[in-house]
């Protein structure tokens, strides 16, 4: 999901003392944001920005953010 269509989420809820800081914020699509807040799934944000999701049965899924630098060749169409 493109970041401009995501919700900015406090990994540790602000209501529970989570800081509004880069190390505690993640862009989640609406589906994952809802899943985090209304189910038994949990998420841990690692220092490198990787999100570690744990399912209700204990299975761990790692969501690594894409790189921030993108290169394109002269054959690639312009992004607009």
C-alpha positions in Angstrom: 0.0 0.0 0.0 1.5 3.4 -0.9 2.4 5.3 2.3 0.1 8.2 1.4 -2.9 5.9 1.7 -1.8 4.5 5.1 -2.6 5.3 8.7 0.2 6.5 10.9 0.1 4.2 13.9 1.8 4.3 17.3 3.4 0.9 17.7 3.0 1.3 21.5 -0.3 3.2 21.9 0.0 6.8 22.9 -2.8 6.2 25.5 -0.4 3.6 27.1 2.6 5.9 27.2 4.0 5.3 23.7 6.0 8.3 22.4 5.1 10.2 19.2 8.5 9.6 17.8 9.9 8.0 14.6 11.0 4.9 16.6 7.4 4.3 17.7 5.5 5.2 14.5 4.7 3.0 11.5 2.6 3.4 8.4 -0.1 0.7 8.3 -2.8 0.1 5.8 -6.3 0.4 7.2 -6.7 -3.5 7.3 -3.5 -4.0 9.3 -4.2 -1.0 11.6 -7.7 -2.4 12.4 -6.2 -5.9 12.9 -3.7 -4.6 15.4 -6.3 -2.8 17.5 -9.2 -5.2 17.3 -7.7 -8.6 17.5 -5.1 -10.6 19.4 -2.3 -9.9 16.9 0.6 -7.9 18.4 3.3 -5.9 16.7 6.8 -5.0 17.8 8.8 -2.3 16.0 12.5 -3.1 15.8 15.1 -0.3 15.8 15.7 -0.7 12.0 12.0 -0.1 11.3 11.1 -3.7 10.7 7.7 -4.7 12.1 7.4 -8.1 13.8 3.8 -9.3 13.9 2.8 -12.1 16.2 -0.4 -14.0 15.5 -2.8 -15.2 18.2 -1.3 -18.7 18.0 2.3 -17.3 18.4 3.5 -17.5 14.8 5.9 -14.6 14.0 5.8 -12.7 10.6 8.4 -10.1 9.8 7.5 -7.1 7.6 10.6 -5.4 6.4 10.1 -1.9 5.0 11.3 -1.3 1.4 14.5 0.6 0.8 14.1 4.4 0.6 16.4 5.0 -2.3 15.1 4.0 -5.8 17.1 4.0 -9.0 15.6 3.8 -12.5 17.2 3.3 -15.8 16.8 5.6 -18.8 14.4 3.0 -20.3 12.0 3.3 -17.3 9.1 5.7 -17.8 8.9 8.8 -15.7 7.1 8.3 -12.4 4.4 10.8 -13.1 
